[in-house]
Amino acid sequence: MKSCNDKNCPFHGSLRVKKRTLTGVVSSTKMRRTVDVKRELRVMLKKYDRFAKRYSSIKAHLPDCIEVKESEIVTVAACRPLSKSKHFVVISKRKKEE
């Protein structure tokens, strides 16, 4: 990680992180300091007695010290609301399992 002067960085700034953490795949990095993280949910369908895949999308703040590309696995943590739709911040990037 490189240093940054982002006030909303959980490592170098003053943003506090809550206990809830989620893992997902980055689906978009087109916004400034924001990434779109897609999570896969498995829902049980009682009628067919099997699981179905559902997807959830989370917008998360991306600090300057973390560099992320699309299709990488990241861990996000809950924080105070940073905007209308951003309530999470990226805290780490996972290595791809091959």
Phi, psi and omega in degrees: 000138175263159182285160180213165175242035178278123181290341178261024176270130180289343182261318185249352181248205184245018181280128178268141182252139178268178187288333187288121177236145180227157179237139179198182182253135179288123181255340180206137176234024186282341180273156181281121180059024179222139174236155176254118183252128181255129178247146177259128178246145177249121184245132180278127175259108185294325183299319182258357178055047176205171182266149175237149178270134172233155182237143178236140182246132182235132173267132183226148178285137179248108179294160181294335185278352180245126178253125185227142174246169178295151180068020173261151181270128181230159173248129179243150180235149179288147178210185177292160179296124179265337176201193181299322185242356181259114178231011181228160177224142178285127180248338178200162178242131180266152174282143180290135177271126182245000000 
